[in-house]
Amino acid sequence: MEIIAPKPLNNIWIRRQQCPCGDWKCYIKADGDDHIANVSQMTKSETASSSSQDVVFTPYVGQIFRSDDEAFEYYSNFARKNGFSIRKARSTESQNLGIYRRDFVCYRSGFNQPRKKANVEHPRDRKSVRCGCDAKLYLTKEIVDGVAQWYVSQFSNVHNHELLEDDQVRLLPAYRKIQEADQERILLLSKAGFPVNRIVKVLELEKGVQPGQLPFIEKDVRNFVRTCKKTVQENDALITEKRENDLSELLEACKASEQKDEGFVYSFTTDENGRVENIAWSYGHSLQAYSFFGDAVIFDTTYRSITYNMLFGVWFGIDNHGNALFLGCVLLQDETSQSFSWALQSFVRFMRGRQPQTIVTDIDSGLRDAIASEMPTTKHVICIWQVLSKLSSWFSLPLGLQYPDFKSEFDMLCRLENVEDFEHQWNQLVARFGLGSDKHIALLLSYRASWQISYMRNFFLARTMSIEYWKLVETFMKNILSPQSSLLLFFQQVGLVCNFGNHKKEKQLYMPAKTCLPLEEHARSILTPYAFNIMQHEVMLSMQYAITEMANSTYLVRHYKKMEAECLVIWIHEDEQVHCSCKEFEHSGILCRHSIRVLVSKNYFQVPEKYFPLRWRPESSLAPLDDSFIQSSANEYSQVFHALSGSLYSESFISKQRFNYVNRELKQLLEHVQKMPTVDEVAASSAPISVSEL
């Protein structure tokens, strides 16, 4: 096997795969990888199907090839499809023609010659696969019109052994090859301390293949790592030197940025030799964003660099338009509670001592301890999407065919809004699937107050748990984590992307009213389009609820079809206060449908000002709003659409043919419009800004 030489390495980022349960043998595969695996499996099946149609015909005497390599490749493909492999045997050379004969034989051709046993106490007695098989293809070279060509002079396809099935033949040594890209990956993972079995699992996950379906086996990886020991050591020295140099460059870049940008802040730690260990930084515009939107913060620690063996953490917020805001980032040498504590201390110092109301993270015991120590008044929430993404890795294997039922019941548990209901149904779930002694069930139970909705309804999260927001965060991370060759270029990339994201100019999109309620019109005049869109949905749904007045200005609000649990709403007339048991306003800052229903019943034509938090108003926007569209065109566009739709309605009912045509075309038009990007999506999905363009 050809060994790659050590060379400068790109900064490669991978998702953290160590399970929070603490068992190093346990690793995480996100549910999204299952989709990749399924797509990959479909692709493999299609490839296999197409390749089976591209028949490699049986070689025959007289068949001509342009070179002996072409003939070997052809015979090798034929052999693989027929359950065996081949090897090169004898070659014959002459002074005029050079090599003029090549013999290719079955891998089981001939017999193993007895070797002199080594003078050891327990010599290995390995059996030979050779059994004297006579399958072969002999080539002879000839010159025709001055051009050399090879023809098949002898061919036999008679074997004296069983031929292998397709899933077995791929395991023959001739077909087990580790490509150069995989060699680099194996060396990096080996350097990072991954044992061979974990390396194989990581490669299977990254390639989206089922266990055991790589083009090589664990033994090949172990032999490769052993053979490359010297190369690994050289790479280790190279990476250590690169890490020290690049961290020094990064520190100098931070110092330079501090001189150019008064708002830029950074912090770092060093080891006993003065080498940089951890480093964090933030920008002036991030501090400004935090002053408006620092109530709910995400601390994303999904990715780590295996080139530098460092964890990358990013603090995000959410603005009044639903965008992901970059607030700061950190590179940590390890994932201990001490390192996380230093990171949190640095972030709070960057933000001038102000701690967030709520911080959202992944499951991590070290991070939980650090938050409890450094942010004792901050509510700690575990992102439910991070929990759900781990279920497949934790339970699909032990539960087998029962896993889909378990997943469905777990999803229902996540939505329960009563603590007693959750506790009861959790116990039933554990008992039904026999998971009483499972370590991951115990882990989830110990964290339940941080991820299950009934425990944290009064935690303010500002829509940070919506799937749309997390897609924006993931897009942001992908734009930052393009493979840079140095931390300096990475630092520049972070600066460009976060500056672009935090300074986008928002367009004030026209949001038409969907009800006749003055209360809706009032909300539209105060909230940003993003916040109004959410509240408008609640206003529309409020019409489906009935209210029953109870004692002491309390109201029982229930859906007319009883599709969900009833809610208790308290209305205090003197203070214009409304409180709902669903806690949606405390959770998101948007008034719920139950409260709106009560306000409408009390003849409120406007929502009290206190229920329009500043964080959801246009005046808290970080960039100037482009409201020219609304001021100049909203009414005009609305009139045009009403006139056009009215004419279309009357014309389409003249005949059935007209109606069918309009109905078909409108569906296609609506589908096309819905696929068009909004302003937010254009900004979020823009390609990473190249540092080379500076």
N, C-alpha and C positions, 0 to 999 in steps of 0.2 A: 504493500500500500504506500502510495506517495505521501510524504509528510510535508505539510506546508511550513514554510519558513516564517519566523517571527517578523511581523511588520506592524506599522502604526495602526491602531485600532480605532474604529468609530465609537462614539458614545452610544451604546446600545441600551435602550430602556425596555424593561419587562414589567408586567404586572406582578405585584407581590403574590407569591404562591404559597407561602408558609401559612398553615392553618392557625387561627387564633387559639385553638385548643392547646397548643404548646407542644404537640407531638411532632417531632421533625419528620417522621415518616408520613405524616398526613399533609396533603397538599390540596390547594384549591383550584378548581376549574370553574370559571364563571359560566352561568347558564348560556350566555351569548356564544360561548365556544361550542355548545352543543349544536347550534345552528350552523356554525362553520364546519363542524364535523359532519353534519348531515349533508351540507352542500358538497363538501369534499368527497363524501362517500358516493353521492349521486354522480359527481364528476368521474370518480374512479370507475363506477359501474358503466357510465356512458363510454368512458375510454376503453374499458375492457370489452364492451359490446362492439365498439367500432373497430377495435384492434382484432377482434375475432372475425370481423367481416373482411379485414385486410389480410387475406390468407397468404401465408408464406408457403409457396409450393415446395413439394419435396425436391431436393436437389437431384440432378440426373447427370449421367456421364455425358460429357461434351458441353455442359453448361459453361458459359464464358463470363468471366469477371474482369474488371479493369485492373484490379490489384488483389493481392493475397489478403490484405486487410478487409476489403469489401467482401470477399468470399467468407472470411472468418466471421464477420458480423452477420452475414446471411445465414450461415450454418448455425451460429449461436442462437439467433432468433427462432430458427426452425426447431432447435433442440429444446429451447425453453417452452415452446408451445406444445412439445410432445413429451415433456416430463423427464428431461435429462439435461446435462450440461456437457460441454466439450473442453478439451485442452489441446494445446499445440504439442505435437510429438516431434518426429524427426524432420529435419530439413536437409536438402542436398545442395551443394554449391559447386559451380564450375568456374574456370578462369574467364571464360568468355561471357557467360550469361549471369554470373553471380549466383545468387540463390535461384534455382530453377524448379525446385520441388518442395512442396509443403505438405505435411501429413497432419490432419486434424482428426482426433479420435474421441470416443466417448470417455467421460471422466472415470469410468470403471474399466477402461481398457488395460490389458496387461495384468501382471501380478506384482505384488510388493516384494522386493528383494529383502531377504533377512539381513538385518543390520547387527553389527557387533554390539552387544549389550554394554551399556555404560557401567562402570565400576561403582555402583551405588547400592545402598542397602535394599531399597524398594524401587526397582526400575519400573517405569510405566509400560504396560503391555497394551498398546493401542491397536485395535483391529483395523485392518486396511479395508477400504471400500472397493478396491480393485478385485475383479473377478474374471478377468480374461474376456471381457465383452469385445466383440469384433465389429461393432458399428464404427464407421469411419468415412472420411472424405479426403481423398488425395488430390492435390493440385499439381499441375505441370505448367511451366511458363513457356510461351513461344513468342516469336517475333513475327508480326504480320505487318507488312508495308512499313517497316521501321518502328512500329509501335508494339510495346510489350503487352501481352495479355495472358490471363491465366484461365485454364479450362480444367474441368473435373475429369480426371483420368480414371479414378476408381471411386465407387460409392457403395456403401452397405448400410442398411438401416435395420439390421437384425441384432436384437439385444438378447442377452441371456439372463436378464434380471428384470424385475418389475419397474415400469415407468411410473413416475410420481404424478400426483394430482397437482393442480395449479397452486394451491395454498402451501404445498410442500416443496415444489421445485424452486420457489423464490428463496428458500432458505439454504439452497446449495451455495457453497463458498464462491462460485463463479459469479453469482448474481447478487451477492451481498457486498455493496460498495458504499463507502461513506464519502459523499461529495465534499468538495473543498469548503463550501459554505457551512455544511454541517460540522466539518472538522473545526472550523473557527469557533462555532457555537459550543462544541464540546469542550474545547480548551478553555473558553471563558467560564463556562459553568463549573468545570473542574477546578479552576483557579478560585472561584467564589466559594468553594467548599462543598459543592453538591456531590453526593455519592453517585456512583454509576447508575444505580436503579432510578434515582431521582432525575438524572440527566436524561435518561430514556423517556421518562414520563413527561418531562418538559418538552422534549422534541415532539412527542406524540400530540401534545396539546397544541403546540404552535403550528404543526402541520395539519391539524384537524383529522387525524387518523385514529382508528380504534387501536387499543392495546395490542401489541404484537404485529402491527401492520407496517412498521417502518421497513425500508429496504435493507436493514441490517439488524442484528440482534444485540442483546446486552453484552454477550461475550466479545463481539467485535469492538464495541465501545471500550470495554475494559482493556483489551489488547492494544487498542489505539492509544489510550491514555498512558498505558505502561510504556509503549514504544516511544511516545512523545514526551517522556518525563523531562528530558533535557530541554525540549522546546517549551514545555510548560514553565520550567524554571526561568528560561529566558524571557518568556512572555510576562511572567510574574514580576521580574525585575523591570521590564519595560513599562508595565502598567503602574508599578509603584512609582517609578520616576515620572511617568506622565501625570499621575495623580498629584504628586507634590508640585510639579511645575505648573500644572493647570490651575490648581487651587491658589497658588501664589499669583498667577496672572489674574484670576478672578478677584482676588483681594485688591490688587492694584486697580482693576477696573472699577471696583466699588469706591475706592478712594477718589479716583478721577471723577466718577459720577457725582460724588458728594460735592466736589468743587463746582461742577457745572449746574447742578440742580439743587437748590437750597432745600427742597423737600425730600430729597433722596436720603434714606437712612439704611444703615447696615450694622451687623454685629457678627462677631466670630469668636471661636475659641481655638486655642492651640494646645498641642501636647507638650511634654517635658522638653522636647527638642526644638520647640518653636515652630513646628509645622502646623498648618491649618487643619483643624479637625471638622468643625461645623461652621456653617456660614448662612446667614439669613439677610434678606434685604427687602425694601419696599420703596415706593415712589410717592412723590408729593400728591399726585392726583389720586393715589390710592387712599391717602389719609383724608383727602377731601370727600371721597366716596364713602369712607367709613363714618364720617361725621353725620351723614344723612342715613346711611343704610348699614350701620354697624350693629343693628339689633339682632340679626340672625346671620351666623357665619358658618361656612363649610370649611373643614380642614381635610383636604383630600390627600391621602398618603398612599394612593393606589400604586404608584410606579417607583421603581428603583433602578439605578444605573448599575449594571453588572460590570461595566468597564471600570468604574471608579469605586464600586462596591459601596454606594451611598444611596440613602433613601431621599426621595424628592417629595416634599410636602408643599401644598399650595393652599392659601387662604382665599376663599371666594365669598362674595356677598351677592345679593340680588337687588337690582334697582327698581324704580317705580314703573319701568317698562318691561320687567321680567327678564332683563338681561343678566348674564353672569358677570360680576365685577371682580377683577383681580385686585386683591388687597395686600399680598405679600407672598414670599416663598422662602423655603429653607432647604439646605442640603445637610443631611445628618449621616454620620459615619455608622451609627447603629440604631436599633429600635428599642432601646431601654427607656424606662420611665424617666431616668435622669436626662437623657438627650431630649425627650419630648418636653420635659419641664423647662429646659433651657430655651427650646423653640417657642413655647407659649409665653415665657417671660419676655423674650425678644419681641414677639408680636405685640403684646400689651404695651411694652415700652415704645414701640414704633407708633402705636395709636394713642400715645400720650396718656397712658394709664387707664383708658376706658376699656372695660371688659364687655363682651357681647352678652345679651340676654340668654342666647341659646347658641350652642356650638354643635354641629352635626359631623360625625366621623364614622369610620368603619369600626368593626369590633376589634379591639386591641386592649389587652389588660394593662400594658405599660402606658398607653395613651389615656386610658380611663383613670389610672392612678395619678397621672400628671395633671389632668384637668381638675380632679378633686382637690389636688394640692394647690395649684396655681390659680384656678378660677372657681373658688368655692361657692360663689353666688350664681354662677352660670349654669343653666340647665344643659345637661349632656344628652344628646339624642343620637341613636344609632340609625343610620340611613336604612330604611326598609328595603331599598333596592339592593343594597350590599348584602343584606341578610338573605333575600330571595335568590340572589345569584349564587349563593353557596350551597343551597339545598341539594342540588344534583350531586355535587361532590361528596356531600355528607351521607345522603340517604338512598341514592339510586342503586348502589351496589347491595347494601344490606337488605333493602326492601324488595328489590327485583321488580316483578310485575305489579307489586302493590304500590310502587312509587307514584304513579299518576294519581291514584286515589288519595294518597297521603298529601301530595302537592295541592290538590284541589281543596282538601279540608284545611290545610295550613293557610291557604289564601283566604278562606272564610274566617279563620281565627284572627288573621291580621286586621280584619275590618270590624271586629266586634268592639262596641263602644261602651261596654260595661265590664268593669274589672271582675265581678263575680261570675259573669257569663264566660269570660275568657278563662279564668282559673278552672271552672268546671269542665268546659269543653277541652281544655288543654289536657287535663287528666284523662279524659275519655280517649283523646287522640293517642296519647302515650300508651295507654292500656291496649287499645285496639290493634296497634301495630307492633306491640311488644318491644317498646323502646325505653323501658324503664331504666336500664343500665347503660344506655348509650351516652357517651361523653359529650356529643354535640347537642343532644337534647338538654343535658344538664347545663351546657354553656348558654344555650338560648334562654333557658329558664332563669339563669342567674342575671341575664341582661334584660329581662322582659320589661322592666320599668323604663328602659331607654329606647325600645323599638316598637312595642305594641301600643296602638293608638289610644286605648282606654286609659293608660297610665299617664299620658302626656297631652291630653286634649287642651290643657291650659298653658302649654308651652308655646311661645310665639315663634313660628317658623317662616312666616312671610312667603309662603308658596315655594319654599326651597325643596320640598319633598315631591313636587310634581315631576312627572317623567319628562316633560318638555324642558324643564330647567336642567335636569341631569344630562340630557342630550347636549345642551349648550356647554355644560362643564366638560363633557367628554370631547366635544369638538375643540374647545379651548385648549385642552391638554394635548390633543393630537397636533394642533398647530405649534405648540411650544416644543413638543418632544420629537421633532424631526431629528434624524441621526446627525448630530454635529460632530466634528472631529476634535473639538476642544471645548472646555467649559467657558472660555471667553466668547466663542461664537454662540454658545448656548445662552449665555448672559445677554448678549445683544438680541438674540431671537426673542427671549422673554420680554425685554424692554419694548421691542417693536410690537409684538402681538398684544401685550396688555395695554399699551398706549393707544393702539387702534381700537381695542375693545372698550376702554373706559371713556373714549372721546367721540364715539359715534354720534352723529347728529340725528335725532329722532324726528321722524315725520309724524305729525298729528293726523292719524288716519281718521276719516269720517266714520263714525259708528252710528248707524241708523237706529232709531227707537223701534222696539218690537212689541211694545204694549202701549196702551193709552194712558198709563199711569203717570201723573205729574212727578211722582217720586222718582221714576226712572229718568225722566228728562233732567231733573235736578242733579242726579248722580252723574249724568253724562257731562254736565257743565263743570263739575269739580274734579273728577278722577281722570287719570291718564287712560287712554284707550285700553291698555292692558288690564288695568284694575277694573275699569267700567265693564269690560267684556265679561269678567268673572262675576261681578255683581249683577249684571244684566241677566245672566243665566239663573242666578238666585231669584231675581224678581219674577222671571217667567215661571219658574217652578213653584213659587209661592202661591200661584193661583190654583194649584192642585191640592191645597191643604185646607182642612176644615179646623175651626177653632171652637173650643168649649171653655167658657169663662168659669173659673173656679173662685175660691175665696181669696181675699187679700190681693187683688189685682194680679192674679196668676191665671195663665191660660194653658190649656192642653191643646197642642197642635199636632194633628196627625194627617197622614196622606189619605186621600179619599179612597184609595184601593188598599190601604193598610200595607203598603209595600215595605215599610220600614218602621222602626220603633217610634213611638210618639215622644214628643219633646215638651218640656215644661218651660214656658216663657214667663218671666216676671216683668211687668211694666210699671214703672214709677212715674206717674204723671207730673209730679211737682218738679222733678229734676230731669225730665225727658230722658230717662234711662230705660234701657231694655236689655234683659239678660236671658240667654237661652242655655238650656242644659247641654246642648250639643257643643258649646264652647268654640264655635267656628270663628267668631270675631276675635276671641283671645288667641286663637291658633294662627289665623292668617291676616287679621286686620280688615277683613271684608265681612260685612253684615250677612247673616245667614237668611235663608228663605223663611224660617219659622218666625224670626223677629220681624222681617218685612211684612209677613202676613198679619201680624198683630198691629203693626204701625198703620197698615192700610185700613184695617178694621176700625182703627181709632181716628180715621179721617186725616191722617198725616199726608200732606202733599209734598213735604220735603223731609229728607232724613236729617236728624239732628247733626250739627257740625262735628260733634265729638266722635261720630262714627265714620268720619273721613280722615284717617290719620295722614299726617303730612307726608309720610313716606310713599303714599300712593297718589299724591297730587302732582300736577305738572310743575309747580314751582320748586320742587326739590330736584328737578332734573339737573344732571351734571353738565349737559351741553345745551345750547340754545335750541328751542323747539322751532321746527319749521311748520308754522301753523297757517301759512299762506293758503294751503289747500282748503282748509276749513273756511277761512274767512271769505275767500273769494268764490269758492266753487260748490260748497256743500249743498246749499239750497237749490242752486241751479241744477246740479247733477241729480238731486233727489227728484225734482220736477220732471226732468227728462226721463228718468227711469220709470216714474209713475205713469207718465203719458204713454211711453212705449209699451209697458206691460199691459196697460188697459187696452190699447189697440190690438195687441197680440192676443189677449184673452178673447175679445169679441170676434176677431177674425178666425180664430182656431176652432170655434164652436159652430161654424157654418156647415161644416161637413166632417164626417168621421175621418176621411182621408187627410184633411187639414189638421185635425187634432192629433192624429198619429204622427204626422210629420213634425209638428211643433214639439210634441212631447219627446220624440226621439232626439231632435236636434238640441233642445234645451238640456236634456240629460248629459249629452256629450259636451256641450258648452260649459255646464256647471262643473263637470269632472275636470275639464281642461283648466278652468279658472282656479279650482281648488288646488291643483298641482303647481300653480304659479307661486314663486317665492314671495314672502312678505319682506318688508324692510329688515326685520329682525333676522330672518333666516339668511338673507343675502350676506349680512355682516358676519353672522356666526359661522357660516360655512365657507367663507372666503379662504382661498389657499394660503398656506403659511407664507409670510413675508420673507423673502430671501435676504439674508444678511449681506450677500454679495452685491445687492442693489444699492447699498448705502453709498 
